[in-house]
Amino acid sequence: MNNQNKATKVSVQAENRNIKANKSDYDSAWKILISKKFKRFIQFFFPGIHDDISWKKGYVFLDAELQKIVRNSVSGKRYVDKLVRVTRKNGSESCIFIHIEVQSTRDGSFAKRMYTYNYRISDRFDKPVASLAILADIVIKWRPSSYHKEIWGCSSDFKYPVIKLTDFEYSELEKQFAENPFAVITYAHLKAKLAGNNDEKKFATKFSVIRALLKNGYPKNEISDIMVFIDWILHLPDDLEQKMELEILKENTEKEAPKMYSKYSISQKFADLERLKKEKKVVRAEIAAAKAAEKTAKAKAKAAKATAKTAKAAERTAKTAERTAKAAAKAALTTAATAANATQKSTIVEILSNKFGKVPGKVFIQIENVNNLESLKKLTLKAALTDSIQDFIDLLNDIFSSEQAQSKTSRKKVKASAE
């Protein structure tokens, strides 16, 4: 791992801890995403700067160094800004420091802070510093882009580029969803700000964003990174999160779209779902082979019956062959179904063990007693997607009770028909 990647990893880990400490902190969520998608961030918001950077030479995050520089700032409050060292393609100054600030709420001292951080960074490294601001609040008229101070004929004027998220039109952002993840991020952020504490509005926004991510074919790792941000700014109660999961799964039955907002590792979740898909293909192939065998057997029985029309003995032989073929086909289907059930049960047990460690033995016994393939599929998906072993046990109990009731009803019908 090179120094750049090490520095980035340490920075991201530190900011993850910051975010967990404060769930209302929009800015830190932004800065984690910038750490992971810095090039895409600059490309989307500052295309001119993007084109002047030599990306082949890499870039280095210096957030720890920045905190040392601004620790004693006049405000007394600690801000988790970003500081990145880049190289220009051309020009006399090849090494440039980029200072980024994402501000999600109105702050009267913002312009002064930008000025203070800029000159302190410049003084520390004796290199040019570009301070870039993202104003992520929804106060349309608030857009500080300069700082001025003057006394007795001495003055300082500082201007810096500002991107105001409210200047973006939703329709324009939607057109760029497939091109740059920060179009999705900006869209979700603005919608989240407008939704405030209204869970229904947050639900609708989160659902539309996840749908857009799946529709636009983002790579799994990129979806995971974006979902960390989306989860943070659009946090929902557990019941709405479960509803969200069901809606996404309902719309993406074949794709098995994942619920990417749990403690369970997202990459592991994708791996589990991919494995389930492969196992399903094997089971489906076995069932298809069994159906093909049944079709072939019926054709042979029909041919045998046709040739035996002139003789009762031949007719009896044909009927015997037909019964045998049906029995063989039924046995093949039963074998395939048994194999499918066994595969699903094994997968459920493996996922539960990997996720929750020690699982009550009663749960494994109940899983073994579930023999309906569709029920086992539901349990497999639940095992892969849930955060809670209790949620899985609740579904298992419901399915187990339902199967017992159906079995009891079937026995009564058989007994009644026999009488």
Contacts in CASP RR format, 6 or more apart in sequence:
PFRMAT RR
TARGET T0000
AUTHOR 0000-0000-0000
METHOD contacts of the structure
MODEL  1
MNNQNKATKVSVQAENRNIKANKSDYDSAWKILISKKFKRFIQFFFPGIH
DDISWKKGYVFLDAELQKIVRNSVSGKRYVDKLVRVTRKNGSESCIFIHI
EVQSTRDGSFAKRMYTYNYRISDRFDKPVASLAILADIVIKWRPSSYHKE
IWGCSSDFKYPVIKLTDFEYSELEKQFAENPFAVITYAHLKAKLAGNNDE
KKFATKFSVIRALLKNGYPKNEISDIMVFIDWILHLPDDLEQKMELEILK
ENTEKEAPKMYSKYSISQKFADLERLKKEKKVVRAEIAAAKAAEKTAKAK
AKAAKATAKTAKAAERTAKTAERTAKAAAKAALTTAATAANATQKSTIVE
ILSNKFGKVPGKVFIQIENVNNLESLKKLTLKAALTDSIQDFIDLLNDIF
SSEQAQSKTSRKKVKASAE
1 9 0 8 1.000
3 60 0 8 1.000
4 58 0 8 1.000
4 59 0 8 1.000
4 60 0 8 1.000
4 61 0 8 1.000
7 60 0 8 1.000
7 61 0 8 1.000
7 62 0 8 1.000
8 35 0 8 1.000
8 36 0 8 1.000
8 61 0 8 1.000
10 64 0 8 1.000
11 35 0 8 1.000
11 61 0 8 1.000
11 63 0 8 1.000
11 64 0 8 1.000
12 32 0 8 1.000
12 35 0 8 1.000
12 36 0 8 1.000
14 63 0 8 1.000
14 64 0 8 1.000
15 28 0 8 1.000
15 31 0 8 1.000
15 32 0 8 1.000
15 35 0 8 1.000
15 63 0 8 1.000
15 80 0 8 1.000
16 32 0 8 1.000
18 25 0 8 1.000
18 28 0 8 1.000
18 80 0 8 1.000
19 25 0 8 1.000
19 28 0 8 1.000
19 29 0 8 1.000
19 32 0 8 1.000
19 232 0 8 1.000
22 28 0 8 1.000
23 232 0 8 1.000
23 235 0 8 1.000
26 102 0 8 1.000
26 104 0 8 1.000
26 136 0 8 1.000
26 189 0 8 1.000
26 192 0 8 1.000
26 232 0 8 1.000
26 233 0 8 1.000
27 79 0 8 1.000
27 80 0 8 1.000
27 102 0 8 1.000
27 103 0 8 1.000
27 104 0 8 1.000
27 136 0 8 1.000
28 80 0 8 1.000
29 228 0 8 1.000
29 229 0 8 1.000
29 232 0 8 1.000
29 233 0 8 1.000
30 102 0 8 1.000
30 104 0 8 1.000
30 134 0 8 1.000
30 136 0 8 1.000
30 185 0 8 1.000
30 189 0 8 1.000
30 229 0 8 1.000
31 80 0 8 1.000
31 81 0 8 1.000
31 82 0 8 1.000
31 100 0 8 1.000
31 102 0 8 1.000
32 228 0 8 1.000
32 229 0 8 1.000
33 41 0 8 1.000
33 185 0 8 1.000
33 225 0 8 1.000
33 226 0 8 1.000
33 228 0 8 1.000
33 229 0 8 1.000
34 41 0 8 1.000
34 82 0 8 1.000
34 100 0 8 1.000
34 102 0 8 1.000
35 61 0 8 1.000
35 82 0 8 1.000
36 225 0 8 1.000
37 181 0 8 1.000
37 182 0 8 1.000
37 225 0 8 1.000
38 59 0 8 1.000
38 61 0 8 1.000
38 84 0 8 1.000
39 50 0 8 1.000
39 55 0 8 1.000
39 59 0 8 1.000
40 180 0 8 1.000
40 181 0 8 1.000
40 182 0 8 1.000
41 182 0 8 1.000
42 49 0 8 1.000
42 50 0 8 1.000
42 53 0 8 1.000
42 98 0 8 1.000
43 50 0 8 1.000
43 180 0 8 1.000
44 176 0 8 1.000
44 180 0 8 1.000
44 182 0 8 1.000
44 183 0 8 1.000
45 132 0 8 1.000
45 134 0 8 1.000
45 163 0 8 1.000
45 182 0 8 1.000
46 132 0 8 1.000
46 161 0 8 1.000
46 163 0 8 1.000
49 98 0 8 1.000
49 130 0 8 1.000
49 132 0 8 1.000
52 88 0 8 1.000
52 89 0 8 1.000
52 90 0 8 1.000
53 59 0 8 1.000
53 86 0 8 1.000
53 87 0 8 1.000
53 88 0 8 1.000
53 89 0 8 1.000
54 86 0 8 1.000
54 87 0 8 1.000
54 88 0 8 1.000
54 89 0 8 1.000
57 87 0 8 1.000
58 86 0 8 1.000
58 87 0 8 1.000
59 84 0 8 1.000
59 85 0 8 1.000
59 86 0 8 1.000
59 87 0 8 1.000
60 84 0 8 1.000
60 85 0 8 1.000
61 82 0 8 1.000
61 83 0 8 1.000
61 84 0 8 1.000
62 83 0 8 1.000
62 84 0 8 1.000
62 85 0 8 1.000
62 97 0 8 1.000
63 80 0 8 1.000
63 81 0 8 1.000
63 82 0 8 1.000
63 83 0 8 1.000
65 83 0 8 1.000
65 124 0 8 1.000
66 81 0 8 1.000
66 82 0 8 1.000
66 83 0 8 1.000
66 99 0 8 1.000
66 117 0 8 1.000
66 121 0 8 1.000
67 78 0 8 1.000
69 117 0 8 1.000
69 120 0 8 1.000
69 121 0 8 1.000
69 124 0 8 1.000
70 79 0 8 1.000
70 81 0 8 1.000
70 116 0 8 1.000
70 117 0 8 1.000
70 120 0 8 1.000
71 78 0 8 1.000
73 79 0 8 1.000
73 113 0 8 1.000
73 116 0 8 1.000
73 117 0 8 1.000
74 112 0 8 1.000
74 116 0 8 1.000
75 109 0 8 1.000
75 113 0 8 1.000
79 101 0 8 1.000
79 113 0 8 1.000
81 99 0 8 1.000
81 100 0 8 1.000
81 101 0 8 1.000
81 117 0 8 1.000
82 98 0 8 1.000
82 99 0 8 1.000
82 100 0 8 1.000
82 101 0 8 1.000
83 97 0 8 1.000
83 98 0 8 1.000
83 99 0 8 1.000
83 100 0 8 1.000
83 121 0 8 1.000
84 97 0 8 1.000
84 98 0 8 1.000
84 100 0 8 1.000
85 95 0 8 1.000
85 96 0 8 1.000
85 97 0 8 1.000
85 98 0 8 1.000
86 95 0 8 1.000
86 96 0 8 1.000
86 97 0 8 1.000
86 98 0 8 1.000
87 94 0 8 1.000
87 95 0 8 1.000
87 96 0 8 1.000
88 94 0 8 1.000
88 95 0 8 1.000
88 96 0 8 1.000
93 127 0 8 1.000
93 128 0 8 1.000
95 127 0 8 1.000
96 127 0 8 1.000
96 128 0 8 1.000
96 129 0 8 1.000
96 130 0 8 1.000
97 121 0 8 1.000
97 122 0 8 1.000
97 125 0 8 1.000
97 127 0 8 1.000
97 128 0 8 1.000
97 129 0 8 1.000
97 130 0 8 1.000
98 129 0 8 1.000
98 130 0 8 1.000
98 132 0 8 1.000
99 117 0 8 1.000
99 118 0 8 1.000
99 121 0 8 1.000
99 129 0 8 1.000
99 130 0 8 1.000
99 131 0 8 1.000
99 132 0 8 1.000
100 131 0 8 1.000
100 132 0 8 1.000
100 133 0 8 1.000
100 134 0 8 1.000
101 110 0 8 1.000
101 113 0 8 1.000
101 114 0 8 1.000
101 117 0 8 1.000
101 131 0 8 1.000
101 132 0 8 1.000
101 133 0 8 1.000
101 134 0 8 1.000
102 133 0 8 1.000
102 134 0 8 1.000
102 136 0 8 1.000
103 110 0 8 1.000
103 133 0 8 1.000
103 134 0 8 1.000
103 135 0 8 1.000
103 136 0 8 1.000
103 137 0 8 1.000
104 136 0 8 1.000
104 137 0 8 1.000
104 193 0 8 1.000
105 137 0 8 1.000
106 137 0 8 1.000
106 139 0 8 1.000
106 142 0 8 1.000
107 113 0 8 1.000
108 144 0 8 1.000
110 133 0 8 1.000
110 144 0 8 1.000
111 144 0 8 1.000
111 145 0 8 1.000
111 146 0 8 1.000
111 147 0 8 1.000
111 158 0 8 1.000
112 147 0 8 1.000
114 131 0 8 1.000
114 133 0 8 1.000
114 144 0 8 1.000
114 147 0 8 1.000
114 158 0 8 1.000
114 160 0 8 1.000
115 147 0 8 1.000
115 156 0 8 1.000
115 158 0 8 1.000
117 131 0 8 1.000
118 129 0 8 1.000
118 131 0 8 1.000
118 158 0 8 1.000
118 160 0 8 1.000
121 129 0 8 1.000
122 128 0 8 1.000
122 129 0 8 1.000
130 160 0 8 1.000
130 161 0 8 1.000
131 160 0 8 1.000
132 160 0 8 1.000
132 161 0 8 1.000
132 163 0 8 1.000
133 144 0 8 1.000
133 145 0 8 1.000
133 160 0 8 1.000
133 161 0 8 1.000
133 162 0 8 1.000
133 163 0 8 1.000
134 162 0 8 1.000
134 163 0 8 1.000
134 165 0 8 1.000
135 142 0 8 1.000
135 143 0 8 1.000
135 144 0 8 1.000
135 162 0 8 1.000
135 163 0 8 1.000
135 164 0 8 1.000
135 165 0 8 1.000
136 165 0 8 1.000
136 189 0 8 1.000
136 193 0 8 1.000
137 166 0 8 1.000
137 193 0 8 1.000
138 166 0 8 1.000
138 190 0 8 1.000
138 193 0 8 1.000
138 194 0 8 1.000
140 164 0 8 1.000
140 166 0 8 1.000
143 162 0 8 1.000
143 164 0 8 1.000
144 162 0 8 1.000
145 159 0 8 1.000
145 160 0 8 1.000
145 161 0 8 1.000
145 162 0 8 1.000
146 157 0 8 1.000
146 158 0 8 1.000
146 159 0 8 1.000
146 160 0 8 1.000
147 156 0 8 1.000
147 157 0 8 1.000
147 158 0 8 1.000
148 155 0 8 1.000
148 156 0 8 1.000
148 157 0 8 1.000
148 158 0 8 1.000
149 155 0 8 1.000
149 156 0 8 1.000
150 156 0 8 1.000
165 186 0 8 1.000
165 189 0 8 1.000
165 190 0 8 1.000
166 190 0 8 1.000
168 186 0 8 1.000
168 187 0 8 1.000
168 190 0 8 1.000
170 187 0 8 1.000
170 190 0 8 1.000
173 183 0 8 1.000
173 184 0 8 1.000
173 186 0 8 1.000
173 187 0 8 1.000
174 183 0 8 1.000
174 187 0 8 1.000
174 212 0 8 1.000
176 183 0 8 1.000
177 183 0 8 1.000
177 184 0 8 1.000
177 187 0 8 1.000
177 212 0 8 1.000
177 216 0 8 1.000
178 216 0 8 1.000
178 217 0 8 1.000
181 218 0 8 1.000
181 222 0 8 1.000
181 225 0 8 1.000
181 226 0 8 1.000
184 209 0 8 1.000
184 212 0 8 1.000
184 213 0 8 1.000
184 226 0 8 1.000
185 226 0 8 1.000
185 229 0 8 1.000
187 209 0 8 1.000
188 205 0 8 1.000
188 206 0 8 1.000
188 209 0 8 1.000
188 229 0 8 1.000
188 230 0 8 1.000
188 233 0 8 1.000
188 234 0 8 1.000
189 233 0 8 1.000
191 201 0 8 1.000
191 205 0 8 1.000
191 209 0 8 1.000
192 202 0 8 1.000
192 205 0 8 1.000
192 233 0 8 1.000
192 234 0 8 1.000
194 201 0 8 1.000
195 201 0 8 1.000
195 202 0 8 1.000
195 205 0 8 1.000
195 234 0 8 1.000
196 202 0 8 1.000
199 236 0 8 1.000
199 237 0 8 1.000
199 240 0 8 1.000
202 234 0 8 1.000
202 235 0 8 1.000
202 236 0 8 1.000
203 236 0 8 1.000
203 240 0 8 1.000
203 243 0 8 1.000
203 244 0 8 1.000
205 234 0 8 1.000
206 230 0 8 1.000
206 234 0 8 1.000
206 236 0 8 1.000
206 244 0 8 1.000
207 244 0 8 1.000
207 247 0 8 1.000
207 248 0 8 1.000
209 230 0 8 1.000
209 234 0 8 1.000
210 227 0 8 1.000
210 230 0 8 1.000
210 244 0 8 1.000
210 248 0 8 1.000
210 257 0 8 1.000
210 260 0 8 1.000
211 248 0 8 1.000
211 251 0 8 1.000
213 223 0 8 1.000
213 226 0 8 1.000
213 227 0 8 1.000
214 223 0 8 1.000
214 248 0 8 1.000
214 252 0 8 1.000
214 255 0 8 1.000
214 257 0 8 1.000
218 226 0 8 1.000
220 266 0 8 1.000
220 267 0 8 1.000
220 270 0 8 1.000
221 267 0 8 1.000
223 260 0 8 1.000
224 260 0 8 1.000
224 266 0 8 1.000
224 267 0 8 1.000
227 260 0 8 1.000
227 261 0 8 1.000
227 266 0 8 1.000
230 261 0 8 1.000
231 260 0 8 1.000
231 261 0 8 1.000
236 244 0 8 1.000
241 259 0 8 1.000
241 261 0 8 1.000
244 259 0 8 1.000
245 259 0 8 1.000
245 385 0 8 1.000
248 257 0 8 1.000
248 259 0 8 1.000
249 256 0 8 1.000
249 257 0 8 1.000
249 259 0 8 1.000
249 381 0 8 1.000
249 385 0 8 1.000
251 257 0 8 1.000
256 273 0 8 1.000
256 276 0 8 1.000
256 277 0 8 1.000
256 381 0 8 1.000
258 266 0 8 1.000
258 269 0 8 1.000
258 270 0 8 1.000
258 273 0 8 1.000
258 384 0 8 1.000
258 385 0 8 1.000
259 385 0 8 1.000
260 266 0 8 1.000
260 269 0 8 1.000
262 269 0 8 1.000
262 385 0 8 1.000
262 386 0 8 1.000
262 387 0 8 1.000
263 387 0 8 1.000
264 355 0 8 1.000
264 385 0 8 1.000
264 387 0 8 1.000
268 354 0 8 1.000
269 384 0 8 1.000
269 385 0 8 1.000
272 351 0 8 1.000
272 384 0 8 1.000
273 384 0 8 1.000
275 347 0 8 1.000
276 347 0 8 1.000
276 380 0 8 1.000
276 381 0 8 1.000
276 384 0 8 1.000
279 343 0 8 1.000
279 344 0 8 1.000
279 347 0 8 1.000
282 343 0 8 1.000
283 336 0 8 1.000
283 339 0 8 1.000
283 340 0 8 1.000
283 343 0 8 1.000
286 336 0 8 1.000
286 339 0 8 1.000
286 340 0 8 1.000
287 333 0 8 1.000
287 336 0 8 1.000
287 337 0 8 1.000
287 340 0 8 1.000
289 332 0 8 1.000
289 336 0 8 1.000
290 329 0 8 1.000
290 332 0 8 1.000
290 333 0 8 1.000
290 335 0 8 1.000
290 336 0 8 1.000
291 333 0 8 1.000
293 328 0 8 1.000
293 329 0 8 1.000
293 332 0 8 1.000
294 325 0 8 1.000
294 326 0 8 1.000
294 329 0 8 1.000
294 332 0 8 1.000
294 333 0 8 1.000
297 322 0 8 1.000
297 325 0 8 1.000
297 326 0 8 1.000
297 328 0 8 1.000
297 329 0 8 1.000
298 322 0 8 1.000
298 325 0 8 1.000
298 326 0 8 1.000
300 321 0 8 1.000
300 325 0 8 1.000
301 318 0 8 1.000
301 321 0 8 1.000
301 322 0 8 1.000
301 325 0 8 1.000
301 326 0 8 1.000
304 314 0 8 1.000
304 317 0 8 1.000
304 318 0 8 1.000
304 321 0 8 1.000
304 322 0 8 1.000
305 315 0 8 1.000
305 318 0 8 1.000
305 319 0 8 1.000
305 322 0 8 1.000
307 314 0 8 1.000
307 318 0 8 1.000
308 314 0 8 1.000
308 315 0 8 1.000
308 316 0 8 1.000
308 317 0 8 1.000
308 318 0 8 1.000
309 315 0 8 1.000
337 373 0 8 1.000
340 373 0 8 1.000
341 371 0 8 1.000
341 373 0 8 1.000
341 376 0 8 1.000
344 373 0 8 1.000
344 376 0 8 1.000
344 377 0 8 1.000
344 379 0 8 1.000
344 380 0 8 1.000
345 367 0 8 1.000
345 368 0 8 1.000
345 370 0 8 1.000
345 376 0 8 1.000
347 380 0 8 1.000
347 383 0 8 1.000
348 367 0 8 1.000
348 376 0 8 1.000
348 379 0 8 1.000
348 380 0 8 1.000
348 383 0 8 1.000
349 359 0 8 1.000
349 364 0 8 1.000
349 367 0 8 1.000
351 380 0 8 1.000
351 383 0 8 1.000
351 384 0 8 1.000
352 359 0 8 1.000
352 363 0 8 1.000
352 383 0 8 1.000
352 389 0 8 1.000
352 392 0 8 1.000
353 359 0 8 1.000
355 383 0 8 1.000
356 389 0 8 1.000
359 389 0 8 1.000
360 393 0 8 1.000
363 389 0 8 1.000
363 392 0 8 1.000
363 393 0 8 1.000
363 396 0 8 1.000
366 396 0 8 1.000
366 397 0 8 1.000
366 400 0 8 1.000
367 379 0 8 1.000
367 396 0 8 1.000
369 400 0 8 1.000
369 403 0 8 1.000
370 376 0 8 1.000
370 379 0 8 1.000
370 396 0 8 1.000
370 399 0 8 1.000
370 400 0 8 1.000
370 403 0 8 1.000
371 403 0 8 1.000
372 399 0 8 1.000
372 403 0 8 1.000
375 399 0 8 1.000
375 402 0 8 1.000
375 403 0 8 1.000
378 395 0 8 1.000
378 399 0 8 1.000
379 392 0 8 1.000
379 395 0 8 1.000
379 396 0 8 1.000
379 399 0 8 1.000
382 391 0 8 1.000
382 392 0 8 1.000
382 395 0 8 1.000
383 392 0 8 1.000
386 392 0 8 1.000
END
